[in-house]
């Protein structure tokens, strides 16, 4: 029993030390962050493909709150931006609207037929209001 605890402690300390061996007390938090970012945030074709897939081909699961769907698209766009490949705000809004479940067809039509491009905030508000109305009409609870 004691050997197992000792092994876990050594293993945990070795893992911790492996991640922080390049840091020194003289480094600022910003220096440490930049070091970690350069080590773990790599711009590769595979990561860009995966992020672009999440951005441009998300799946709207109507069993989840609409905020989960929207946040996944936003997270993908933020990750692409961090890699130096920022999508335009219009691409983010277009992706949200294009990939909505067909049950959100009316609100999608309302948003896409406006004379001006809708903002991300306006899209979020309208979609969450639509979801709240659907939940209220179905007699279901909130998320």
Residue pairs with C-beta under 8 A, 6 or more apart in sequence:
22 35
23 32
23 35
27 35
41 82
41 83
43 83
43 84
43 85
47 83
48 80
48 83
48 85
51 76
51 79
51 80
51 83
52 76
52 80
54 72
54 73
54 75
54 76
55 73
55 76
55 77
55 80
55 87
55 91
55 92
55 95
56 91
56 95
57 99
58 69
58 72
58 73
58 76
58 95
58 99
59 99
60 66
60 69
60 99
60 100
60 101
60 104
61 68
61 69
62 101
62 103
64 143
65 131
65 143
66 127
66 128
66 130
66 131
67 124
67 128
67 143
69 96
70 96
70 123
70 124
70 127
73 92
73 95
73 96
74 92
74 120
77 86
77 87
77 91
77 92
80 86
80 87
81 87
89 119
89 120
90 117
92 120
93 117
93 118
93 119
93 120
93 123
96 120
96 123
96 127
97 108
97 111
97 112
97 123
100 107
100 108
100 127
103 134
104 127
104 130
106 130
107 126
107 127
107 130
110 126
111 118
111 122
111 123
111 126
118 126
132 142
135 141
135 142
135 143
